[in-house]
Amino acid sequence: MPADLVLTNAVVYSVDAARPWASSLAVADGKILALEDVERGPKTEVLDLGGAFVMPGLVDVHNHHAMAGRAELFELTFGADAGVEDILAAVRARAASLSPDEWLTGGAWASTMVAELSSSTARRALDEAAGGRPVSLSDDSRHNRWVSSRALELAGIAAATPDPPGGVIVRDGGSPSGLLLEAAGVLVERVAGGLTPEQHRRASQRAIEILHGFGVTAFQDAGVSTDILGALRSLDLAGKLDAWVVSSLLVNDPIFGFDPVGAPLLAVAESYRSPHHRPDFVKIFLDGVPPTRTAAFLEPYLPDETHGACFHGATTMSPAELTEWLLTAAGAGLSAKVHCTGDASVRQFLDAVEQVRAAGFTGTRFQVAHGQFVHPDDLPRFAALGVAADISPFLWVPGVIPSAIAQVLPASRASRMQPNRTLLDLGALVAGGSDWPVSESPNAWEGIAGLVTREDPAGRRPGALWPEQAITLAEAIEAFTLGGARACGLDDVTGALTPGRSADFVVLDRDPFRTAEVAATRVVETWFAGRRVFAR
């Protein structure tokens, strides 16, 4: 078979242990034909890359692409370094262009601001900046919201409103302060209004365009609605979905306010399957996030006035309920991604997987999402039970979220985050994810650099976070290519430059193995299924 495309004079890194390096790459019918120059036909396109570095397209095993696309196109955005006055100025500027009753949504404020935003004074300042409009601003974890008085009113949240299950309405003098933690924010999400089907398609398409600019050709969305599922299917059937996408179907929803979730969502998900879109996972939030003390730990948080000295946090489900959901999903042919940020939730999930494996479901894929904290006794269980570590977002370097965690956990525990080196040494599958837009960018090269150094690749914050857990560059690249593909079940089509797999690859501006500036690596071209989908 003659090749449609031949790349010559290249440094090809295949991430295939059988043949890791080559100098050329041949493509036919959208797939890798060979890692060598092959028969050419009259229509074969030949590209001399002049020694450029080529590797597989990146796989982002954990993002919220539609949320990121929505923020890019339709919401107010500001970085986690923004202070209260910066946020209020941004709200004031955006509000000037809105009608009097129009919602203003966006984010993301830093987790370290929880105490600062827990007062009625802060809420009244937000009211003034917004001109009395309803406002809902997410934090950097996307689990918590700061809202205006009008938003509280529309959501029916008043002094007498009880905390919803799994959520906290933070109060100041008995009245809602405007800060809503976890499921309390869903009360606002349900009245804030949504996008049209066309806007959902635009949000997904724009997010994928951004991902292409960073070399991502496959990803797993970590929590979808039927609107997102419909957008992905619509794009694919129109020939406009230039990525492999795995969707995670929400079993429970403490933060998004999607409807339906759970059994009704699982019942309709298969109808959204298309050639490049696989609704193959369920997603369970087993706990929240450490900065707001909603993650579940084996040992207690630092004491505070609200929780005392013995507060551990709690999981969202009992062990029996979790196990039953995993068995239900496995019986339906679905794998599972489970959000666990505390070591108690990780242990509960591993215990449940052990029961599912014992029931005979040996091929079901399981992922611990985030897994910042894992008890040493549980580290060997990842490999033993076939559970992948979805290491996201970029929390293995000093930054805002690690700083927020250090405010609620003893220093000896807060610093021992993301045991990636140990997991690999014990044989676990480690897969890289951005959790974009929780991370401000889906740039995997920043994450890869951080995995290798455990230092802030941007140089904004000093020091290293548990440097003993650094991994090699080759291991970090595999985590964002073949490791991710294996974790989300796409290794049959992508993840490595192996004959027969989809021709998904990137051309870089440097050889990352021969530079001291790995984080500065830029994608020059991105190719999906043998077609160029991005050129810088």
C-alpha positions as CSV (number, residue, x, y, z in Angstrom):
1,M,0.0,0.0,0.0
2,P,1.5,3.4,-1.0
3,A,1.6,6.0,1.8
4,D,-0.6,9.0,1.8
5,L,2.0,10.9,3.8
6,V,5.7,10.4,4.6
7,L,7.6,12.4,7.1
8,T,11.3,12.3,6.5
9,N,14.4,13.7,8.2
10,A,12.7,13.6,11.6
11,V,13.5,12.5,15.1
12,V,10.5,10.2,15.8
13,Y,9.9,9.1,19.4
14,S,7.2,6.5,19.2
15,V,6.6,5.7,22.9
16,D,6.6,2.1,21.7
17,A,9.1,0.0,23.6
18,A,9.5,-2.4,20.6
19,R,10.9,0.4,18.5
20,P,11.2,3.7,20.4
21,W,13.1,5.7,17.8
22,A,13.0,6.2,14.0
23,S,13.9,8.9,11.4
24,S,10.7,8.7,9.3
25,L,7.0,8.0,9.6
26,A,4.6,6.8,7.0
27,V,0.8,7.3,7.1
28,A,-2.0,5.7,5.0
29,D,-5.7,6.0,5.4
30,G,-5.4,8.0,8.6
31,K,-3.3,5.3,10.3
32,I,0.4,4.8,11.0
33,L,1.7,2.6,8.2
34,A,5.4,2.2,9.2
35,L,8.2,3.9,11.1
36,E,10.3,4.0,7.9
37,D,10.2,5.4,4.4
38,V,7.9,3.1,2.4
39,E,6.4,2.8,-1.1
40,R,5.2,6.1,-2.5
41,G,2.5,6.7,-5.0
42,P,1.8,9.6,-7.3
43,K,-0.3,11.3,-4.6
44,T,2.0,10.7,-1.7
45,E,2.8,13.9,0.3
46,V,6.4,14.0,1.5
47,L,7.4,16.4,4.3
48,D,11.1,16.9,5.1
49,L,11.0,18.0,8.7
50,G,14.6,19.2,8.9
51,G,15.4,17.2,12.0
52,A,12.3,18.2,14.0
53,F,11.1,16.1,16.9
54,V,7.9,14.0,16.4
55,M,6.0,12.1,19.0
56,P,2.4,10.8,19.6
57,G,-0.4,13.2,20.2
58,L,-0.9,13.9,23.8
59,V,-3.6,12.2,25.9
60,D,-5.3,14.3,28.6
61,V,-6.9,11.7,30.9
62,H,-8.8,14.3,33.0
63,N,-10.3,17.5,31.8
64,H,-13.6,19.3,31.6
65,H,-13.3,20.5,28.0
66,A,-16.9,21.8,27.6
67,M,-16.6,23.8,30.8
68,A,-13.4,25.3,29.6
69,G,-14.9,26.1,26.2
70,R,-17.9,27.7,27.8
71,A,-15.6,29.8,30.0
72,E,-13.5,30.9,26.9
73,L,-16.6,31.9,24.9
74,F,-19.3,33.0,27.3
75,E,-18.0,33.7,30.8
76,L,-15.8,36.1,32.8
77,T,-12.4,34.7,33.4
78,F,-9.6,35.8,35.7
79,G,-6.6,34.0,37.0
80,A,-6.1,32.5,40.5
81,D,-3.6,35.3,41.3
82,A,-6.4,37.8,41.2
83,G,-7.2,39.4,44.5
84,V,-10.7,40.5,45.7
85,E,-10.3,44.1,44.3
86,D,-9.1,42.6,40.9
87,I,-12.2,40.4,40.8
88,L,-14.6,43.2,41.7
89,A,-13.0,45.4,39.0
90,A,-13.5,42.6,36.4
91,V,-17.1,42.0,37.5
92,R,-17.8,45.8,37.3
93,A,-16.4,46.0,33.8
94,R,-18.4,42.9,32.6
95,A,-21.6,44.0,34.3
96,A,-21.6,47.2,32.3
97,S,-22.4,45.3,29.1
98,L,-25.2,43.1,30.6
99,S,-28.9,43.7,30.9
100,P,-30.2,44.4,34.5
101,D,-31.3,40.8,35.2
102,E,-28.6,39.0,33.2
103,W,-26.4,36.4,35.0
104,L,-22.7,37.0,35.3
105,T,-20.8,33.7,35.7
106,G,-17.1,32.9,35.6
107,G,-13.9,32.2,37.7
108,A,-11.6,31.1,39.1
109,W,-10.7,32.6,42.5
110,A,-8.0,31.0,44.6
111,S,-8.8,28.4,47.2
112,T,-6.7,30.5,49.7
113,M,-9.5,33.2,49.6
114,V,-12.2,31.1,51.4
115,A,-11.9,33.0,54.7
116,E,-11.8,36.4,52.9
117,L,-15.0,35.6,51.0
118,S,-17.0,34.2,54.0
119,S,-18.4,37.6,55.0
120,S,-21.5,39.6,54.2
121,T,-19.2,42.6,53.6
122,A,-17.5,40.7,50.7
123,R,-21.0,39.8,49.3
124,R,-22.2,43.4,49.4
125,A,-19.1,44.5,47.6
126,L,-19.9,41.9,44.9
127,D,-23.5,43.2,44.7
128,E,-22.2,46.8,44.2
129,A,-19.8,45.7,41.5
130,A,-22.4,43.8,39.6
131,G,-25.1,46.5,39.9
132,G,-27.4,44.1,41.8
133,R,-27.2,41.4,39.1
134,P,-27.0,37.7,39.9
135,V,-23.4,36.6,40.0
136,S,-21.8,33.1,40.5
137,L,-18.0,32.8,40.5
138,S,-16.3,29.4,40.9
139,D,-13.1,28.8,42.8
140,D,-10.0,27.1,41.3
141,S,-11.2,23.6,42.2
142,R,-14.6,24.4,40.6
143,H,-16.2,22.8,43.7
144,N,-17.2,26.1,45.4
145,R,-18.9,29.3,44.5
146,W,-19.0,32.9,45.6
147,V,-22.4,34.4,44.7
148,S,-24.2,37.7,45.0
149,S,-27.3,38.5,47.0
150,R,-29.5,38.4,43.9
151,A,-28.2,34.9,43.0
152,L,-29.0,33.8,46.6
153,E,-32.5,35.2,46.2
154,L,-33.2,33.5,42.9
155,A,-31.9,30.2,44.3
156,G,-34.2,30.5,47.3
157,I,-31.3,30.6,49.8
158,A,-32.1,32.5,52.9
159,A,-31.2,32.4,56.6
160,A,-33.6,29.6,57.3
161,T,-32.4,27.5,54.3
162,P,-30.7,24.3,55.7
163,D,-27.4,23.1,54.3
164,P,-28.1,20.6,51.4
165,P,-26.7,17.1,51.7
166,G,-23.1,17.3,50.8
167,G,-22.9,21.1,50.9
168,V,-22.4,24.0,53.2
169,I,-24.0,27.5,53.0
170,V,-21.4,29.5,54.8
171,R,-23.0,32.0,57.1
172,D,-22.1,35.3,58.7
173,G,-24.2,36.1,61.7
174,G,-26.7,33.5,60.7
175,S,-27.3,34.8,57.2
176,P,-25.8,33.4,54.0
177,S,-22.5,35.1,53.4
178,G,-22.4,34.4,49.7
179,L,-19.9,31.5,49.9
180,L,-21.3,28.1,48.9
181,L,-19.3,25.0,49.3
182,E,-19.7,21.8,47.3
183,A,-23.4,20.8,46.7
184,A,-24.7,24.1,48.1
185,G,-23.5,25.7,44.8
186,V,-25.8,23.4,42.8
187,L,-28.8,25.4,44.2
188,V,-27.5,28.3,42.2
189,E,-26.4,26.4,39.2
190,R,-29.9,25.1,38.7
191,V,-31.3,28.6,38.3
192,A,-28.4,30.3,36.5
193,G,-29.5,29.3,33.0
194,G,-27.7,27.2,30.4
195,L,-26.5,27.2,26.9
196,T,-28.4,26.5,23.7
197,P,-27.4,23.3,21.7
198,E,-25.5,25.4,19.3
199,Q,-23.6,27.1,22.1
200,H,-22.7,23.7,23.5
201,R,-21.3,22.6,20.2
202,R,-19.3,25.9,19.9
203,A,-18.0,25.4,23.5
204,S,-16.8,21.8,22.7
205,Q,-15.3,22.8,19.4
206,R,-13.5,25.8,20.8
207,A,-12.1,23.7,23.6
208,I,-10.8,21.1,21.2
209,E,-9.2,23.8,19.1
210,I,-7.3,25.0,22.2
211,L,-6.3,21.4,23.0
212,H,-4.9,21.0,19.5
213,G,-2.7,24.0,20.1
214,F,-1.1,22.1,23.0
215,G,-0.8,18.9,21.0
216,V,-3.7,17.0,22.6
217,T,-5.5,14.6,20.3
218,A,-7.3,12.5,22.8
219,F,-8.9,13.2,26.2
220,Q,-11.3,12.0,28.8
221,D,-13.9,14.5,30.0
222,A,-14.4,13.8,33.7
223,G,-18.1,14.6,34.0
224,V,-20.6,15.2,31.3
225,S,-24.3,16.1,30.9
226,T,-26.6,15.1,28.1
227,D,-26.0,18.5,26.6
228,I,-22.2,17.8,26.3
229,L,-22.9,14.3,25.1
230,G,-25.2,15.7,22.4
231,A,-22.6,18.3,21.3
232,L,-19.9,15.7,20.9
233,R,-22.1,13.3,18.9
234,S,-23.3,16.2,16.7
235,L,-19.8,17.3,16.0
236,D,-18.6,13.8,15.2
237,L,-21.5,13.0,12.8
238,A,-20.7,16.3,11.0
239,G,-17.1,15.3,10.6
240,K,-15.9,18.0,13.0
241,L,-14.7,16.0,16.1
242,D,-11.0,15.9,15.5
243,A,-10.1,14.0,18.7
244,W,-10.7,10.8,20.5
245,V,-13.0,11.5,23.4
246,V,-14.0,9.3,26.3
247,S,-16.9,10.6,28.4
248,S,-17.5,10.0,32.1
249,L,-21.2,9.7,33.1
250,L,-22.0,11.3,36.4
251,V,-23.4,8.9,39.0
252,N,-23.6,11.7,41.6
253,D,-23.2,15.5,41.0
254,P,-22.2,17.6,44.0
255,I,-21.0,20.5,42.0
256,F,-22.3,20.9,38.4
257,G,-26.1,20.8,38.7
258,F,-26.5,18.5,35.7
259,D,-29.8,16.6,35.1
260,P,-30.1,13.7,34.6
261,V,-27.3,11.9,36.5
262,G,-27.1,8.4,37.9
263,A,-29.2,5.6,36.4
264,P,-31.2,7.8,34.0
265,L,-28.0,9.1,32.5
266,L,-26.5,5.6,32.2
267,A,-29.6,4.4,30.5
268,V,-29.4,6.9,27.6
269,A,-25.6,7.2,27.2
270,E,-25.1,4.6,24.6
271,S,-27.2,6.5,22.1
272,Y,-24.6,9.2,22.1
273,R,-21.7,6.9,21.0
274,S,-20.1,7.8,17.7
275,P,-16.9,6.9,15.8
276,H,-14.6,9.2,17.9
277,H,-16.7,9.5,21.0
278,R,-16.9,6.7,23.6
279,P,-19.2,7.2,26.7
280,D,-17.4,4.3,28.4
281,F,-16.9,5.5,32.0
282,V,-19.0,6.5,35.0
283,K,-17.7,9.2,37.3
284,I,-18.3,9.2,41.1
285,F,-17.3,12.0,43.4
286,L,-16.3,10.1,46.6
287,D,-15.2,13.3,48.4
288,G,-14.6,17.0,47.9
289,V,-11.4,19.0,48.2
290,P,-9.0,19.5,51.1
291,P,-9.0,23.4,51.3
292,T,-12.7,23.4,52.3
293,R,-12.2,20.3,54.5
294,T,-14.5,18.3,52.3
295,A,-11.9,15.6,51.4
296,A,-12.0,12.4,53.5
297,F,-8.8,11.6,55.5
298,L,-7.7,8.8,57.8
299,E,-6.1,11.3,60.1
300,P,-7.8,14.6,61.2
301,Y,-7.4,18.1,59.7
302,L,-5.8,20.9,61.7
303,P,-8.3,22.1,64.3
304,D,-10.5,25.1,63.7
305,E,-13.4,26.8,65.4
306,T,-16.0,25.0,63.3
307,H,-14.7,21.5,63.2
308,G,-12.6,21.0,66.3
309,A,-9.6,18.7,66.6
310,C,-11.0,15.4,65.4
311,F,-12.5,16.2,62.1
312,H,-11.6,13.9,59.2
313,G,-14.1,14.8,56.5
314,A,-16.4,12.3,55.1
315,T,-17.1,10.4,51.9
316,T,-20.3,11.0,49.8
317,M,-21.3,7.3,49.8
318,S,-21.1,4.4,52.2
319,P,-18.8,1.5,51.3
320,A,-21.8,-0.6,50.3
321,E,-23.3,2.0,48.1
322,L,-20.0,2.6,46.3
323,T,-19.5,-1.1,45.7
324,E,-23.0,-1.5,44.4
325,W,-22.5,1.4,41.9
326,L,-19.2,-0.1,40.7
327,L,-20.8,-3.5,40.2
328,T,-23.7,-1.9,38.4
329,A,-21.4,0.0,36.0
330,A,-19.2,-3.1,35.4
331,G,-22.3,-5.2,34.7
332,A,-23.2,-2.6,32.0
333,G,-19.8,-2.7,30.5
334,L,-18.7,0.6,31.9
335,S,-15.4,1.5,33.6
336,A,-15.1,4.0,36.5
337,K,-13.3,7.2,37.3
338,V,-13.6,8.0,41.0
339,H,-12.7,11.4,42.5
340,C,-10.6,10.9,45.7
341,T,-8.5,13.6,47.2
342,G,-8.1,12.3,50.7
343,D,-6.5,9.0,51.7
344,A,-9.7,7.7,53.3
345,S,-11.6,8.0,50.1
346,V,-8.8,6.3,48.2
347,R,-8.9,3.4,50.6
348,Q,-12.7,3.1,50.4
349,F,-12.5,3.0,46.6
350,L,-9.7,0.4,46.5
351,D,-11.7,-1.8,48.9
352,A,-14.7,-1.5,46.6
353,V,-12.6,-2.4,43.5
354,E,-11.3,-5.5,45.4
355,Q,-14.9,-6.7,45.7
356,V,-15.6,-6.0,42.0
357,R,-12.5,-7.9,40.9
358,A,-13.6,-10.8,43.2
359,A,-17.0,-10.8,41.5
360,G,-15.2,-11.6,38.2
361,F,-14.9,-8.2,36.5
362,T,-11.3,-8.5,35.6
363,G,-11.3,-6.3,32.5
364,T,-13.1,-3.3,33.9
365,R,-10.9,-0.2,34.0
366,F,-10.7,1.8,37.2
367,Q,-9.1,5.2,37.9
368,V,-8.4,7.1,41.1
369,A,-9.0,10.7,40.0
370,H,-6.5,13.1,41.6
371,G,-5.3,10.8,44.5
372,Q,-3.3,13.6,46.0
373,F,-2.9,11.7,49.3
374,V,-2.5,7.9,49.5
375,H,-1.7,6.0,52.7
376,P,1.6,4.1,52.3
377,D,-0.3,0.8,52.9
378,D,-2.5,1.4,49.9
379,L,0.2,2.2,47.4
380,P,0.9,-1.4,46.3
381,R,-2.9,-2.0,45.8
382,F,-3.0,0.1,42.7
383,A,-1.0,-2.3,40.6
384,A,-2.4,-5.4,42.4
385,L,-6.0,-4.3,41.6
386,G,-5.3,-2.8,38.2
387,V,-6.3,0.7,39.3
388,A,-4.8,3.6,37.3
389,A,-3.6,6.8,39.0
390,D,-5.1,9.7,37.2
391,I,-2.6,12.3,38.5
392,S,-4.3,15.7,37.9
393,P,-4.3,18.6,38.0
394,F,-0.7,20.0,38.1
395,L,-0.5,19.7,41.9
396,W,2.9,18.1,42.2
397,V,4.6,21.5,42.3
398,P,4.3,24.5,44.7
399,G,1.3,26.5,43.8
400,V,-2.0,28.1,45.0
401,I,-3.9,24.8,45.8
402,P,-0.9,23.2,47.6
403,S,-0.7,26.5,49.6
404,A,-4.4,26.2,50.5
405,I,-4.0,22.6,51.5
406,A,-1.1,23.6,53.8
407,Q,-3.5,25.8,55.7
408,V,-5.7,22.8,56.7
409,L,-3.3,19.9,57.1
410,P,-0.2,19.5,59.3
411,A,2.9,20.3,57.3
412,S,4.2,16.8,57.5
413,R,1.1,15.5,55.6
414,A,0.4,18.5,53.4
415,S,3.8,18.3,51.7
416,R,3.5,14.5,50.9
417,M,1.3,14.9,47.9
418,Q,1.2,12.9,44.7
419,P,3.5,9.8,45.3
420,N,4.1,9.3,41.6
421,R,7.6,7.8,41.8
422,T,6.5,5.2,44.3
423,L,3.4,4.3,42.3
424,L,5.5,3.7,39.2
425,D,8.1,1.7,41.1
426,L,5.3,-0.5,42.4
427,G,4.0,-1.2,38.9
428,A,1.0,1.1,38.8
429,L,-0.3,2.7,35.7
430,V,0.1,6.4,35.9
431,A,-1.9,8.7,33.6
432,G,-1.5,12.4,33.2
433,G,-4.4,14.8,33.2
434,S,-4.7,18.6,33.4
435,D,-8.1,18.9,35.0
436,W,-8.4,22.0,32.8
437,P,-10.0,24.5,33.6
438,V,-9.1,23.8,37.2
439,S,-5.6,24.2,35.9
440,E,-5.5,27.5,34.0
441,S,-4.0,25.8,30.9
442,P,-4.1,22.3,29.4
443,N,-0.4,22.6,28.5
444,A,0.9,19.2,29.3
445,W,4.6,20.3,29.0
446,E,4.2,22.4,32.1
447,G,2.9,19.2,33.8
448,I,5.6,17.1,32.4
449,A,8.3,19.5,33.6
450,G,6.7,19.5,37.0
451,L,6.7,15.8,37.2
452,V,10.4,15.7,36.5
453,T,11.5,18.4,38.8
454,R,8.6,18.8,41.3
455,E,9.3,22.5,41.1
456,D,7.1,25.3,39.7
457,P,8.0,25.3,36.0
458,A,7.0,29.0,35.7
459,G,9.5,29.9,38.5
460,R,6.8,31.9,40.4
461,R,7.1,29.9,43.6
462,P,10.3,28.6,45.2
463,G,11.1,25.1,46.5
464,A,10.0,21.6,45.4
465,L,7.0,19.6,46.6
466,W,8.2,16.2,47.9
467,P,11.1,16.0,45.4
468,E,11.7,12.3,46.1
469,Q,8.6,11.6,44.0
470,A,10.1,13.0,40.8
471,I,9.9,10.8,37.8
472,T,12.0,10.7,34.6
473,L,11.2,12.6,31.4
474,A,10.4,9.4,29.5
475,E,8.0,8.3,32.2
476,A,6.3,11.7,32.3
477,I,5.9,11.7,28.5
478,E,4.4,8.2,28.7
479,A,2.0,9.3,31.4
480,F,0.6,11.9,28.9
481,T,0.5,9.5,25.9
482,L,0.3,5.7,26.1
483,G,-0.4,5.7,29.9
484,G,-3.3,8.0,29.4
485,A,-4.6,6.0,26.5
486,R,-4.4,2.7,28.5
487,A,-6.1,4.3,31.5
488,C,-9.2,5.5,29.5
489,G,-9.3,2.6,27.1
490,L,-8.1,4.3,23.9
491,D,-4.8,2.3,23.6
492,D,-6.4,0.3,20.7
493,V,-6.3,3.4,18.6
494,T,-3.9,5.9,19.9
495,G,-1.1,6.7,22.5
496,A,1.9,5.5,20.6
497,L,3.2,5.7,17.0
498,T,2.7,2.0,16.2
499,P,1.6,0.6,12.8
500,G,-2.2,0.3,12.8
501,R,-2.9,3.0,15.3
502,S,-4.4,6.3,14.3
503,A,-1.9,8.8,12.9
504,D,-2.1,11.2,15.8
505,F,1.2,13.0,16.3
506,V,2.8,16.3,17.1
507,V,5.8,18.2,15.7
508,L,7.6,20.1,18.4
509,D,9.9,23.1,18.4
510,R,12.6,21.2,20.2
511,D,13.8,17.8,21.4
512,P,12.6,17.6,25.0
513,F,15.3,15.1,25.8
514,R,18.0,17.7,24.7
515,T,16.8,20.9,26.4
516,A,17.0,22.3,29.9
517,E,13.6,24.1,29.3
518,V,11.1,21.3,29.0
519,A,8.2,23.5,30.2
520,A,8.9,25.9,27.3
521,T,8.3,23.2,24.7
522,R,5.8,24.3,22.0
523,V,3.8,22.4,19.5
524,V,4.5,23.5,15.9
525,E,1.9,21.1,14.3
526,T,-0.7,18.7,15.5
527,W,-2.0,15.9,13.3
528,F,-5.1,13.8,14.0
529,A,-6.0,10.7,11.9
530,G,-3.4,11.8,9.3
531,R,-4.7,15.3,8.9
532,R,-3.1,18.5,10.1
533,V,-5.5,20.1,12.6
534,F,-3.1,22.7,14.0
535,A,-0.2,24.7,12.7
536,R,1.5,27.4,14.7
